[in-house]
Amino acid sequence: MKNKLLWFVLSIALAAQAAAFEATPASAPVLKPQPEQSQAAHLSAAVLTKYHYKAMPLDDAMSEKIFDRYLKSLDSEKLFFVQDDIGQLASARTRLDNAIIDKDLSLPFAMFNLYTKRVVERFAYARSLLGEKFNFQEKENYRYDREKESWPATEQEMREVWRKRVKNDWLRLKLAGKDDKSIFETLDKRYENSQRRVSRTKSDDAFQSFMNAYAMAIEPHTNYLVPRTAEDFNITMRLSLVGIGAVLTEKDDYTTIRELTPGGPAELSGQLKPGDRIIGVAQGENGAMTDIQGWRLDDSVALIRGATDSVVQLDVLPADAGPDGKHKRVSLIRKKITLEEQAAKKSILTVKDKHGEQRIGVITLPTFYQDFEAKAKGERNLKSATRDVSRLLNEFKKEKIDGVLVDLRNNGGGSLTEAVELTGLFIGNGPVVQQRDAKGNVSVAKDANAKVAWDGPLGVLINRGSASASEIFAAAMQDYGRGVLIGERSFGKGTVQAMINLDQMVKNEPATFGELKLTVAQFFRINGGSTQLRGVKPEILFPMRPELDDFGESSYDNPLPWVKIGAADYAPVDDLNSLIPELLNRHEARVKTDKEFQALREDVAEVTRLRKKNMVSLNEAERRKERDEQEAKLTAREKVKITSASNNDPTLGKQASSNRKSIFQDDGLQANERNLTTDLAAEKSRKNTRDVLLIEAANIVADEVAIMRSNERIAFRTKPGMQLPPAQKQSSESVRLGI
């Protein structure tokens, strides 16, 4: 998934070293492939060429695809390599297949090493420019999106690209009110920190980059994961890990506590707080302390995690202490931590209008999670999205809500089993999705034991970030006539992935080969259509953000095509088509007078204009004029008050003051450059900002309730335990959809 940066949020992780541009800084690492990586590459090729849904031979033609994708992954914005470098690397174009087959990865590693060398050189030049005085009275422009540009022909041309980039960084901070001294210090540290990150790259980084270039050259959702990345993926699926219960971040070369997990060992100890810096880690009561200052964050995290009920000791520099302040030692017992932030949550919106009052229950589901390990062990109370949503729906019934809105915005998918079972909560045990494997065999997935948990009015809110399992659920609700779809057209991912553990495949211990996320099938709606490329289109469309033109399945250069198969044997539980015209009329009438909704439409139009321009002025007067116009627009919007308090539930965090941040505001800083306390406060404010789209979606569900009541419309609903037409059993309980 790709996400372009707009001119008002221009920044990348730049870095520099106090060295001349011509010099080659010693901090550029020279990485070498490890024997287990060559073996893992060979094993991966054996799997990919035989078991992939779109199996392709590993030959010279594939080598060329890998080469192009590898270069793009390393330097997509054409900021590091020049044409001479591309010419130097060209000899590898048809030899990368041999590197894998012959178990000799020196060639792709050489490409990566040249990349890191160039990165350090460019950053060094960026830092050297900070001593110059920029002329902001010149009529000069900077093109911020270079993905479609050519690689600079010469070193001089590359220097010019970086000069403008650094000048833009400086101007952004200047416009934010920073003086020259603080700007110099901020950019100097930024470039230096980024160079340090480059210097800490490891062979795993090079290997994973290369293997992903191979995997994604076949199809966009096939990936290779080194063992540590595979574990992180599994954590996101089971929503749990064993550790101390803290979210860590890297700040000023320190592993810093960003927040504490409620009820975790760190919080319960009362000895740690956000902003504290972890300097060292020791294992057990008497273990030696390992100094982790300057470590990569993932390395620090790996050391702090451990086995359940084991002891970890931390050497901590308190948040309010200076660099030479007094340390304290904190001993904690690791426990299983549940990542509740990504679990299903509920809220209730009370909607009042001339048609009456309805209480709309909102279920926010960030991902379709399931603890696969617990399921494999036969644990009955495993963590799963369906279990949690079922519980929330039962609570809604007791709270006598009138309608339900399922918020799947930015839900990238997850477990196929969860998508099927969650659908069953609303339609019973009918077929949910069809799958076709590489041989053309079609199977139909359904939850044979499903019991309807909610048969009342339903809305599903999606956006471009709703993908995979989210699209299965949304499409099923649409095909069954079960709920009204609201929002943006979805991502368009219609493929099924399975996780292949390479170590288990060859009985290798300890685990060193990693895993493949392998596309093994394509899924289809029960009506025979596909979400592939086209996504799921809501009945009621919201304005789509223009940056999403380059986000979604259609933005890839090698997606599977859209195709259609025969429909499954199913019977709709309702027909909402007669409701849609009236719902649309009420929606349009409401948003015409909703100043915030209209402001959103204006923002979409403005951002569309800026994206097409792909250029920002480096003239201070012009930029100040643009900024003043934007701030005036923001001020006007801040005066827009939601006067009808009856339309909002004051207890809902997102219904707080409409004093939202403008999309145009820019402080010129990167995330790790902001004060942690200020950053956390801003994040909390964003979470509490009035969610205009959620409110309007709830209004639409309330309209659905009102229309049904006024028409005394008796909708046919699938009752718990009701048998629908038979369908084939799901082919594989272990299949997971990529997030």
Secondary structure, DSSP 8 states (H G I E B T S, - for coil): ------GGG--------SS-TTS--TTS------HHHHHHHHHHHHHHHHHSTT----SHHHHHHHHHHHHHHH-TTS-S--HHHHHHHGGGTTTHHHHHHTT--HHHHHHHHHHHHHHHHHHHHHHHGGGS---TTS--EE----TTS---SSHHHHHHHHHHHHHHHHHHHHHTT--HHHHHHHHHHHHHHHHHHHHT--HHHHHHHHHHHHHHHH-TT-EEE-HHHHHHHHHHHHTEEEE-SEEEEEETTEEEEEEE-TTSHHHHHTS--TT-EEEEEEESSS---EE-TT--HHHHHHHH--STT-EEEEEEE-TTS-TTS--EEEEEE-EEEE-GGGS-EEEEEEEEETTEEEEEEEEE-S-B-B-HHHHHTT-TT--BHHHHHHHHHHHHHHTT-SEEEEE-TT---BBHHHHHHHHHHHH-SSEEEEEEETT--EEEEE-TT---S--S-EEEEE-TT--THHHHHHHHHHHTT-SEEEES------EEEEEEEHHHHTT-SS--S-EEEEEEEEEE-TTS---TTT----SEE----GGGGGSSGGGSSS----------S---S---TTTHHHHHHHHHHHHHT-HHHHHHHHHHHHHHHHHHH--EE--HHHHHHHHHHHHHHHHHHHT-----GGGS-TTSGGGS-S----TT---S--GGGS-HHHHHHHHHHHHHS--HHHHHHHHHHHHHHHHHHHTT-------TT---S-----S-TT-B---
